[in-house]
Amino acid sequence: MTDRLPHTLRSDALDNRERILDAARKLFAAEGLDVPMREIARRAAVGPATLYRRFPTKQTLVTAVFADQLHACRAIVDEGCADPDPWRGFCQVIEKVCELHARDRGFTEAFMSTFPGATDVDAGRAYTVSAVAELAQRAKEAGRLRPDFVLDDLILVLMANKGIHTASTAAQVMASRRFAGFVIQAFESCPRHAPLPPAARLAFTTPDGT
């Protein structure tokens, strides 16, 4: 009978795992993926041995931390592809993916990096790229997306969006939304110059100090 009992983590082990994931999630979001594993252990109030017992490599930790974001990214793409208007769906994908990445620096790095063995991240990225490529082709055929658009342009957008740094997450999201508005106008075959989202207050001063 004992052999048939499910193998479950003890409550203290579960607590340790959740503390590690919570600490890693916050550190990755604020600082990116270069945060040392020892710093994650320190922030989670566990020993390095406990961290490595639960997550033997940073790749396994990254995959666990960003599982929810990967699902959210896939849902965004699926929603855009399901829109009967491919241009509208394409615009929604750009807006929502940029916002998702603006909220979490670490997710952008994880999405754009290759981690040996991190199959969930690789599969999520491959699915997103393939689905967006199909959506872009439909938007081109509808005459709304400029014909010279290539998927590398979207990667360029994510790289640029990752460079937005503000004093708060709210301001970062606001800046990302405005950036996405500029991008969409640049991608449209015949730009209509729709009103842009509000501008964010950025940490920048003019020569006169204003």
Backbone bond lengths (Angstrom), bond angles and torsions (degrees), N, CA, C in turn:
res aa  C-N    CA-C-N  psi(-1)  N-CA   C-N-CA  omega(-1)  CA-C   N-CA-C  phi
1 M - - - 1.458 - - 1.522 111.41 -
2 T 1.334 116.29 -39.33 1.463 120.07 -177.50 1.514 111.52 -61.18
3 D 1.362 116.42 -36.17 1.453 119.57 -177.13 1.518 112.49 -65.56
4 R 1.343 116.97 -21.34 1.462 119.79 -177.82 1.523 112.54 -89.29
5 L 1.318 117.88 -6.67 1.456 119.93 -178.80 1.519 109.89 -68.81
6 P 1.338 118.55 138.56 1.465 120.71 179.55 1.520 110.29 -66.91
7 H 1.323 114.59 146.46 1.463 120.59 177.50 1.524 107.87 -87.34
8 T 1.288 117.17 108.73 1.468 121.42 -178.77 1.521 109.80 -119.81
9 L 1.314 115.07 151.28 1.453 119.80 177.80 1.519 110.17 -72.87
10 R 1.308 116.66 142.76 1.460 120.29 173.89 1.520 108.97 -65.55
11 S 1.331 116.28 159.74 1.462 120.09 -176.25 1.521 111.67 -60.70
12 D 1.348 117.85 -37.64 1.465 118.75 -179.83 1.522 110.73 -68.86
13 A 1.344 116.93 -35.13 1.462 119.80 177.40 1.524 110.94 -67.25
14 L 1.329 115.93 -38.83 1.461 119.72 176.20 1.520 111.14 -63.63
15 D 1.320 116.19 -41.32 1.464 120.39 177.61 1.520 110.64 -60.82
16 N 1.330 116.74 -43.63 1.460 121.02 179.05 1.531 110.67 -61.46
17 R 1.313 116.44 -43.90 1.464 120.47 -179.01 1.523 110.66 -62.00
18 E 1.317 116.89 -45.16 1.460 119.98 -179.51 1.521 111.61 -66.30
19 R 1.327 117.36 -37.15 1.470 120.29 177.49 1.526 110.50 -65.43
20 I 1.321 116.43 -40.47 1.461 120.39 178.34 1.523 110.71 -63.47
21 L 1.336 116.64 -47.03 1.460 120.16 -179.71 1.524 111.37 -63.27
22 D 1.323 116.57 -40.55 1.467 120.35 -179.93 1.524 110.81 -64.97
23 A 1.329 116.35 -44.40 1.466 120.33 179.26 1.525 111.09 -64.42
24 A 1.332 116.64 -44.39 1.463 120.57 -179.53 1.527 110.75 -64.56
25 R 1.312 116.13 -40.88 1.465 120.69 -179.51 1.529 110.64 -59.91
26 K 1.320 117.17 -45.39 1.469 120.93 -178.67 1.528 111.35 -69.03
27 L 1.327 117.12 -41.65 1.460 120.40 -178.74 1.524 111.35 -69.27
28 F 1.327 116.80 -43.05 1.458 119.74 178.71 1.525 110.76 -63.23
29 A 1.338 116.82 -40.98 1.462 120.49 -178.96 1.521 111.71 -62.85
30 A 1.328 116.38 -39.39 1.467 120.51 -175.89 1.526 113.10 -84.75
31 E 1.346 116.94 -35.61 1.463 120.05 -169.55 1.520 114.57 -120.91
32 G 1.318 118.47 -8.37 1.455 120.13 -176.57 1.520 111.44 90.58
33 L 1.329 115.72 -171.97 1.464 120.49 -171.86 1.519 114.49 -86.13
34 D 1.328 118.09 -1.62 1.462 120.20 -177.95 1.523 113.42 -79.56
35 V 1.311 117.38 -0.31 1.468 120.80 179.62 1.536 109.26 -61.08
36 P 1.328 118.15 128.36 1.468 120.20 179.65 1.527 111.54 -65.01
37 M 1.314 115.83 147.80 1.462 121.11 178.59 1.530 110.46 -60.69
38 R 1.313 117.87 -35.26 1.470 120.23 179.05 1.520 111.69 -64.11
39 E 1.327 117.05 -35.04 1.461 120.07 177.66 1.521 110.30 -68.05
40 I 1.329 116.67 -37.59 1.461 120.33 176.78 1.522 109.93 -63.25
41 A 1.348 116.83 -43.53 1.466 120.83 178.60 1.523 110.43 -62.00
42 R 1.335 116.14 -42.79 1.469 120.02 -179.42 1.519 110.38 -62.64
43 R 1.344 117.09 -45.13 1.459 120.69 -179.48 1.532 111.46 -65.49
44 A 1.326 116.52 -31.90 1.465 120.61 179.88 1.522 112.42 -83.48
45 A 1.340 116.99 -5.24 1.464 122.40 -179.36 1.529 111.53 61.28
46 V 1.349 114.91 42.34 1.456 120.26 173.88 1.525 107.52 -130.96
47 G 1.318 116.37 161.79 1.449 120.32 176.78 1.516 111.48 -77.34
48 P 1.343 117.80 154.84 1.470 120.43 177.70 1.523 112.64 -54.83
49 A 1.342 116.70 -36.19 1.465 119.87 -179.85 1.527 110.90 -62.72
50 T 1.323 116.13 -38.95 1.466 120.32 178.20 1.523 110.61 -65.35
51 L 1.332 116.24 -41.71 1.465 120.66 178.74 1.521 110.73 -60.53
52 Y 1.344 116.27 -49.30 1.465 119.49 -176.57 1.525 112.35 -71.77
53 R 1.324 117.18 -23.04 1.453 119.50 176.17 1.536 110.12 -69.30
54 R 1.319 116.04 -38.37 1.459 120.65 178.93 1.534 111.58 -80.16
55 F 1.348 116.30 -40.35 1.462 121.62 -176.98 1.532 107.85 -132.57
56 P 1.323 118.82 93.09 1.466 122.76 -174.36 1.530 114.17 -60.05
57 T 1.344 117.49 -28.05 1.462 121.40 -179.84 1.527 109.55 -134.70
58 K 1.322 115.31 162.32 1.469 118.63 176.16 1.519 110.50 -65.14
59 Q 1.341 116.95 -31.39 1.456 120.03 178.93 1.527 111.98 -59.34
60 T 1.338 116.42 -43.06 1.466 118.78 180.00 1.520 110.77 -68.01
61 L 1.325 116.83 -34.10 1.464 120.30 177.76 1.523 110.59 -68.56
62 V 1.333 116.86 -44.07 1.464 121.19 179.25 1.529 110.78 -59.64
63 T 1.317 116.26 -44.53 1.463 120.46 -179.76 1.519 111.24 -60.49
64 A 1.333 116.48 -43.54 1.467 120.30 -179.81 1.527 111.34 -67.43
65 V 1.329 116.65 -41.60 1.468 121.21 -176.96 1.533 111.18 -64.30
66 F 1.328 116.71 -39.91 1.459 119.47 -171.99 1.525 113.73 -100.76
67 A 1.321 116.99 16.81 1.470 119.90 179.00 1.525 111.04 -58.82
68 D 1.328 117.27 -45.36 1.465 120.50 -178.26 1.527 111.64 -65.20
69 Q 1.349 116.43 -41.26 1.458 119.41 -179.92 1.528 111.63 -65.15
70 L 1.341 115.99 -36.51 1.459 119.71 178.41 1.529 110.57 -63.58
71 H 1.325 115.69 -41.13 1.468 119.63 177.08 1.529 110.30 -65.26
72 A 1.324 117.08 -40.23 1.464 120.97 179.73 1.526 110.57 -65.16
73 C 1.327 116.53 -40.54 1.460 121.19 179.54 1.528 110.33 -63.28
74 R 1.321 115.74 -42.63 1.465 119.85 178.90 1.533 110.59 -64.62
75 A 1.332 116.83 -40.29 1.456 120.71 179.60 1.529 110.73 -63.32
76 I 1.334 117.12 -39.36 1.465 121.50 178.17 1.525 110.51 -61.12
77 V 1.325 115.77 -46.64 1.459 120.72 -178.80 1.526 110.60 -66.16
78 D 1.327 116.77 -42.42 1.466 119.91 179.02 1.530 111.02 -61.18
79 E 1.335 116.29 -41.24 1.464 120.50 179.61 1.525 110.51 -64.04
80 G 1.336 116.19 -43.05 1.461 119.55 179.29 1.514 112.25 -64.24
81 C 1.330 116.86 -41.22 1.462 120.88 -179.94 1.527 111.95 -67.79
82 A 1.324 116.47 -28.13 1.465 120.65 -178.32 1.527 112.48 -79.18
83 D 1.334 117.54 -14.49 1.463 120.53 -179.49 1.530 109.42 -67.29
84 P 1.331 119.07 128.74 1.472 120.47 179.75 1.528 113.28 -63.79
85 D 1.332 116.86 -20.13 1.464 121.36 175.54 1.528 107.33 -99.00
86 P 1.333 118.90 104.49 1.467 120.56 -174.24 1.529 113.77 -63.29
87 W 1.327 117.67 -32.36 1.465 119.23 179.01 1.524 110.36 -68.94
88 R 1.328 116.49 -43.83 1.454 119.49 177.64 1.529 110.75 -61.95
89 G 1.329 116.52 -42.51 1.454 120.48 177.81 1.518 111.76 -63.34
90 F 1.334 116.92 -39.76 1.459 121.52 178.42 1.524 110.58 -63.61
91 C 1.318 117.04 -43.35 1.473 121.07 178.82 1.522 111.04 -62.98
92 Q 1.325 116.94 -41.36 1.459 120.61 179.23 1.525 111.12 -62.75
93 V 1.320 116.43 -39.06 1.469 120.02 178.51 1.526 109.88 -61.89
94 I 1.324 117.50 -46.57 1.463 120.61 179.98 1.522 110.62 -60.68
95 E 1.326 116.71 -48.47 1.461 120.73 -177.61 1.526 112.01 -61.26
96 K 1.324 116.44 -47.98 1.459 120.14 -173.85 1.523 112.78 -76.04
97 V 1.326 117.09 -36.32 1.461 119.43 177.93 1.518 110.16 -68.65
98 C 1.320 117.58 -41.06 1.465 120.28 176.83 1.528 110.54 -60.10
99 E 1.334 116.94 -42.11 1.460 119.76 179.37 1.524 111.26 -66.04
100 L 1.331 116.40 -42.30 1.464 120.47 178.44 1.518 110.68 -58.55
101 H 1.325 115.93 -43.88 1.466 119.75 -179.38 1.520 111.61 -73.42
102 A 1.326 117.66 -30.92 1.463 120.19 179.18 1.520 111.51 -66.26
103 R 1.307 116.90 -28.87 1.459 120.79 -179.66 1.524 112.78 -77.37
104 D 1.332 117.12 -14.04 1.457 119.11 -173.20 1.524 110.37 -150.76
105 R 1.333 117.18 101.13 1.463 121.32 -179.66 1.524 111.20 -60.47
106 G 1.314 115.59 -38.78 1.455 119.63 -177.24 1.516 112.50 -62.48
107 F 1.330 116.80 -37.03 1.454 119.45 -178.67 1.521 110.62 -66.17
108 T 1.324 117.43 -38.40 1.460 119.95 177.14 1.520 110.21 -59.68
109 E 1.331 116.81 -46.08 1.459 120.47 179.88 1.523 111.43 -64.46
110 A 1.324 116.42 -41.54 1.465 120.20 179.58 1.523 110.50 -65.07
111 F 1.324 116.89 -41.02 1.456 121.70 -177.95 1.527 111.07 -65.44
112 M 1.331 116.72 -35.25 1.463 120.54 -174.23 1.521 113.36 -97.10
113 S 1.330 117.90 -1.78 1.459 121.39 -179.40 1.517 110.40 -103.63
114 T 1.327 114.90 162.22 1.457 121.29 176.18 1.516 108.32 -110.26
115 F 1.328 115.72 119.57 1.457 121.37 178.83 1.528 108.75 -115.00
116 P 1.332 117.39 113.15 1.465 118.55 177.90 1.526 110.70 -56.02
117 G 1.308 115.87 126.66 1.460 119.96 177.73 1.513 114.08 90.80
118 A 1.329 117.91 -12.80 1.471 120.16 -179.90 1.527 108.16 -86.32
119 T 1.315 115.75 70.13 1.457 120.84 -171.32 1.524 112.85 -64.64
120 D 1.327 117.69 -33.62 1.467 119.99 -179.48 1.524 111.03 -64.46
121 V 1.337 116.23 -43.01 1.465 120.35 178.78 1.522 110.18 -64.83
122 D 1.331 116.70 -46.03 1.466 120.68 -179.31 1.522 111.42 -62.59
123 A 1.327 116.50 -42.55 1.458 120.08 -179.39 1.521 111.17 -67.06
124 G 1.342 116.65 -40.17 1.456 120.42 178.18 1.507 112.12 -63.40
125 R 1.326 116.18 -41.61 1.465 120.17 178.57 1.533 110.46 -65.53
126 A 1.336 117.37 -44.70 1.459 121.39 -178.76 1.525 111.18 -61.70
127 Y 1.331 116.33 -41.78 1.462 120.35 179.24 1.527 110.34 -63.47
128 T 1.340 116.62 -45.80 1.460 121.22 -178.31 1.522 111.26 -61.41
129 V 1.326 116.88 -46.56 1.466 121.31 -178.62 1.525 110.59 -62.43
130 S 1.324 116.74 -44.74 1.464 120.58 -178.95 1.525 111.43 -64.06
131 A 1.346 116.64 -44.74 1.462 120.48 -177.78 1.526 110.94 -67.13
132 V 1.331 117.09 -40.80 1.468 119.93 179.88 1.524 110.41 -67.62
133 A 1.329 117.38 -35.76 1.464 120.44 177.90 1.524 110.63 -61.47
134 E 1.318 116.48 -42.04 1.461 120.56 178.62 1.530 110.94 -66.93
135 L 1.336 116.42 -41.07 1.464 120.38 178.60 1.520 110.74 -64.54
136 A 1.331 116.83 -41.21 1.467 121.01 179.16 1.524 110.88 -62.57
137 Q 1.318 116.64 -40.75 1.468 119.58 178.95 1.516 111.16 -62.32
138 R 1.321 117.04 -40.39 1.463 120.72 177.61 1.527 111.02 -64.95
139 A 1.334 116.58 -39.08 1.469 120.32 178.91 1.530 111.00 -66.90
140 K 1.327 116.74 -34.07 1.463 120.31 175.36 1.528 110.60 -65.99
141 E 1.327 115.66 -45.20 1.460 120.19 -178.78 1.524 111.39 -64.34
142 A 1.333 116.27 -26.31 1.467 120.36 177.02 1.524 111.59 -81.10
143 G 1.324 117.22 -5.30 1.454 121.66 177.73 1.513 115.13 80.86
144 R 1.343 117.77 14.29 1.466 120.21 -177.05 1.526 112.73 -102.51
145 L 1.320 118.08 -33.09 1.467 121.66 179.67 1.520 108.82 -94.39
146 R 1.318 116.06 132.66 1.462 119.89 -177.64 1.532 110.18 -55.81
147 P 1.325 117.87 139.41 1.463 121.23 -172.56 1.523 114.66 -67.79
148 D 1.335 117.76 -18.99 1.466 119.18 -178.38 1.526 112.74 -92.20
149 F 1.344 117.68 7.68 1.457 120.64 176.53 1.517 110.29 -65.30
150 V 1.346 115.96 136.53 1.460 122.12 174.18 1.528 107.79 -130.61
151 L 1.328 117.12 159.18 1.464 120.60 -176.28 1.524 112.55 -61.78
152 D 1.324 117.28 -27.73 1.464 119.62 176.56 1.523 111.01 -59.58
153 D 1.331 117.05 -27.49 1.463 120.14 177.34 1.523 110.79 -63.88
154 L 1.333 116.26 -37.39 1.459 119.90 179.15 1.526 111.04 -69.33
155 I 1.339 116.75 -37.63 1.462 120.53 175.39 1.526 109.80 -62.55
156 L 1.327 115.99 -39.90 1.471 120.72 177.44 1.525 110.58 -61.18
157 V 1.321 116.58 -39.83 1.469 120.98 178.06 1.523 110.61 -61.85
158 L 1.338 117.54 -45.30 1.464 120.91 179.89 1.526 110.95 -64.09
159 M 1.328 117.28 -38.47 1.461 120.69 178.21 1.520 110.73 -63.97
160 A 1.335 116.11 -42.87 1.468 120.01 179.10 1.519 111.08 -68.26
161 N 1.323 116.51 -40.90 1.458 121.26 179.98 1.529 110.65 -62.13
162 K 1.327 116.38 -35.16 1.466 121.48 178.71 1.532 111.46 -63.42
163 G 1.324 116.44 -24.69 1.452 120.00 -178.20 1.513 114.94 -79.81
164 I 1.332 117.59 -2.31 1.464 120.67 179.50 1.521 109.09 -76.69
165 H 1.311 116.63 119.96 1.468 121.34 179.08 1.524 108.53 -129.89
166 T 1.295 116.47 124.71 1.464 121.86 179.35 1.525 109.24 -132.95
167 A 1.318 115.28 177.76 1.461 120.13 -176.80 1.516 112.91 -75.24
168 S 1.331 117.41 -17.62 1.469 120.13 -177.68 1.516 109.86 -145.21
169 T 1.329 115.70 158.83 1.463 120.49 177.97 1.516 110.47 -63.89
170 A 1.338 117.24 -38.59 1.466 121.01 -179.31 1.525 111.05 -60.55
171 A 1.336 116.23 -44.75 1.463 119.66 179.05 1.521 110.93 -67.76
172 Q 1.319 116.86 -34.67 1.460 120.97 179.02 1.530 110.57 -65.15
173 V 1.321 116.36 -42.12 1.463 120.63 177.93 1.528 110.36 -65.63
174 M 1.323 116.99 -41.36 1.465 120.84 179.29 1.529 110.45 -61.90
175 A 1.335 116.21 -43.98 1.463 120.47 178.94 1.528 110.54 -64.48
176 S 1.334 116.35 -38.33 1.460 120.54 179.78 1.521 111.05 -65.14
177 R 1.328 116.93 -39.29 1.464 120.15 179.11 1.529 111.21 -63.27
178 R 1.322 115.87 -41.12 1.472 119.29 178.93 1.527 110.30 -67.43
179 F 1.330 116.08 -41.26 1.457 120.63 177.37 1.533 110.24 -59.49
180 A 1.333 116.53 -44.16 1.467 120.61 178.48 1.522 110.64 -60.73
181 G 1.346 117.06 -35.62 1.461 120.65 178.03 1.522 111.64 -62.84
182 F 1.339 116.52 -42.83 1.468 120.34 176.61 1.529 110.67 -63.38
183 V 1.333 116.12 -42.69 1.460 121.05 -178.47 1.530 110.81 -61.35
184 I 1.314 116.58 -45.15 1.462 120.67 -178.78 1.526 110.53 -61.42
185 Q 1.336 117.43 -41.15 1.458 119.80 177.84 1.527 110.97 -64.32
186 A 1.326 116.94 -34.88 1.460 120.52 179.34 1.525 111.71 -70.99
187 F 1.325 116.66 -30.95 1.461 121.02 -178.40 1.530 113.40 -82.59
188 E 1.325 117.27 -21.39 1.456 120.11 -175.76 1.528 110.78 -70.53
189 S 1.313 116.22 137.58 1.470 120.31 -176.66 1.527 111.49 -63.63
190 C 1.329 116.83 -38.47 1.466 121.88 175.88 1.524 107.55 -129.36
191 P 1.335 117.44 86.20 1.467 120.54 -174.69 1.518 112.75 -53.73
192 R 1.329 115.26 133.25 1.461 120.69 179.48 1.521 111.67 -102.67
193 H 1.335 116.05 -3.61 1.459 122.04 177.29 1.522 112.42 51.33
194 A 1.330 114.62 55.02 1.460 119.87 174.53 1.521 109.50 -65.52
195 P 1.323 118.73 154.69 1.467 120.68 179.56 1.531 110.87 -55.79
196 L 1.318 115.41 138.97 1.462 121.14 179.74 1.520 111.02 -83.77
197 P 1.327 117.72 156.02 1.468 120.07 171.40 1.525 110.00 -60.11
198 P 1.331 118.30 159.44 1.467 120.94 -178.71 1.530 112.33 -57.66
199 A 1.322 115.69 149.74 1.463 120.65 178.32 1.525 109.87 -78.73
200 A 1.325 115.66 147.54 1.467 121.20 177.32 1.515 109.30 -93.74
201 R 1.323 116.77 151.48 1.460 122.25 175.48 1.522 107.49 -80.01
202 L 1.327 116.49 112.04 1.458 120.67 -176.71 1.520 110.53 -103.66
203 A 1.331 114.43 160.68 1.472 120.43 -178.96 1.518 108.74 -79.46
204 F 1.320 116.17 77.86 1.466 121.49 -177.12 1.529 108.42 -146.17
205 T 1.291 116.67 137.37 1.461 120.54 177.42 1.526 110.01 -125.56
206 T 1.308 116.50 145.85 1.449 122.44 177.85 1.527 108.62 -81.82
207 P 1.326 117.85 166.85 1.464 120.28 179.98 1.532 114.69 -52.65
208 D 1.341 117.14 -29.80 1.468 118.75 -179.80 1.527 112.75 -86.49
209 G 1.383 115.61 4.70 1.462 119.12 175.34 1.497 115.62 89.27
210 T 1.357 118.35 3.86 1.464 120.84 -179.27 1.513 111.22 -87.70
